[in-house]
Amino acid sequence: MNASASSLLLAAGLLASGWSVRGDWTQFRGPVGDGIDTSSRLPSKLGTNSVVWSIPLPGRGIASPVIVADRVFVTSSSGGRQDRLKVQCFRLSDGTLRWERTFWATGRTMTHEKISSAAPSPATDGRAIYAFFSSNDCVALDFDGNLLWYRGLGRDYPNASNSLGMASSLSVVDGVVIAQAENDSESFTAGLDARTGTNLWKLDRPKRANWTSPFPFRDASGKTSVVLQSSKGVVAIDPRTGATRWNYAESASTVPSTTASAGRLYVPSNGLTVLEPGADGAFKQVWRSAQMRPGTASPVVLGNHVFTLNDGGILSCADTQDGRRLWQLRLKGAFSATPVSAGGLLYCVNEEGLVQVVDPAAPSGAVLSELPLRETIIGTPSIAADSLFVRSDGHLWRIGRNSSL
């Protein structure tokens, strides 16, 4: 089964569980957590006329935008202590503000200066928008901005924090909101009922600061698990019960997250390690490459190639069959954001706000165009409606084919 077929099967399963998938960007790195949009066609040549609209944001944030139909959801935080937590909804066509909701943080809001309280990306199941913040506050709103429920996990579990701030994004699977609050003290991952916000289960997790994000994975038996990554390795759990289905215990990174393609997991572990889980809960290691070690950005798989990007801007390409590195391409700048893909191209945004479009099919990779946004950008962009959505602390951009020109 190829990568696109695998993604479509997983998307179909999630849609049956309440997800709104087709053309939407429902969580960090998209509906199936692989950073790929198979329905959008973005321009390969970007210029100033590629900015469809740009709107100011009311506070700081590195969370990825979530796009559902004609709505774009963004979280931010403001105030001297970053304790005013905001969820905004914009009209996709022109960026007009539909509504804004503000909440007071109930947990710790201290973070590293590069991030803010609005570091975790929100998620949706097509019925509601679920927003999570570094203070471990979790809020559910309907698409008109009405409050459904609010959980102050930082209040319920006051020792769940670290000095740099929390940044694990949400995932929603089978009616369960997966909230990962892993840290040096009271470390846990909880499965919250999407309807009420109450705990369906809560797992004690390794006591070490962790900024990776959970994501859904369909195994060879057709079951959808939630993959959790930590310094101890990777574990697949049942989203409804939190029960462990299998466990890879050879350590893993606590910054870039695992991704999946064609039934395999690409784990930032001892460089990059590829695992192939079986229907019986067992798994095999396909290959491991120290040369393909990612930086802050998570790996991306396109067809028969896997790509990693280090913090210094070196993009590496390897064969998915054996891990053999095929080429490296130096991009401009330092990077924190994970590349995203549409139409077979990679869209990479560096920390200085330079968008670089890469053709990975070129013999040694090639930069096709650049668009300077000239603001610090740490968060991963999103793709929907033939557009790239990029946010900084100050602005949200929609980049695509500008039909108004």
Buried (B, 14 or more C-beta within 10 A) or exposed (E): EEBBEBBBBBBEBBBEBBBBBEBBBBBBBBBBBBBBBBBBEBBBEBEEEBBBBBBEBBBBBBBBBBBBEEBBBBBBBBBEEBBBBBBBBBEBEEBEEBBBBBBEBBBBBBBEEEBBBBBBBBBBBBBBBBBBBBBBBBBBBEBEBEEBBBBBBBEBBBEBBBEBBBBBBBBBBBBBBBBBBBBBEBBBBBBBBBEEBEBBBBBEBBBBBBBBBBBBBBBEEEBBBBBBBBBBBBBBBBBBEBEBBBBBEBBBBBBBBBBBBBBBBBBBBBBBBBBBBEEEEEBEEBBBBEEBBBBBBBBBBBBBBBBBBBBEBBBBBBBBEEBEBBBBBEBBBBBBBBBBBBBEBBBBBBBBBBBBBBBBEEEEBEBBBBBBBEBBBBBBBBBBBBBBBBBBBBBBBBBBEBEEE
